[in-house]
Amino acid sequence: MGILSGNPKDEPLHYGEVYDLWQFSMAAKGCISTYRALSHHAGDKDLKKSLNALIDQAELEVSECDNILLTNGIAPFPALPVRPEAKLEDIPIGARFTDPEIAARIAADTSLSMVSCSQIMGKCIREDVGALFGKYHATKAAIGLRILNMSKEKGWLVPPPLQIKRPELVEA
């Protein structure tokens, strides 16, 4: 039998796994707080559904990451205070985030979080932790695709410069 070849949940976490779990949980708690605030600014029902899906996913991530940390004797990042409810009409127009701004923000956040999941998977030596972040990556990819489709349908997507005419290659 090789080194660390028993039940992964009985194996120790290495320092990178501890930090990544702690950092990911902290970021997810920040997302929950931010996305709840942004949901008060959102007027579009599909955008609100996307925000709620991201909040639900972040809550799951917090629960699972914090559980692993606590099981291994590590104190997780503290929970942030719950934001009070607000109505869109009560937010002054100059202080309001627009639906296209919110959609762009959550699309970028989702993309960056998939990169984080990939990096964490690459560092893991515990299969259960690597699989957990593989699950998060797949879920975020599905949510990201829904956000992309929504942004296209609503006319919110601002594409980067497109290369329509390609330069001709000169052979030497």
Secondary structure by P-SEA (a helix, b strand, c coil): ccccccccccccccaaaaaaaaaaaaaaaaaaaaaaaaaaacccaaaaaaaaaaaaaaaaaaaaaaaaaaaaccccccccccccccccccccccccccaaaaaaaaaaaaaaaaaaaaaaaaacccaaaaaaaaaaaaaaaaaaaaaaaaaaaacccccccccccccccccc
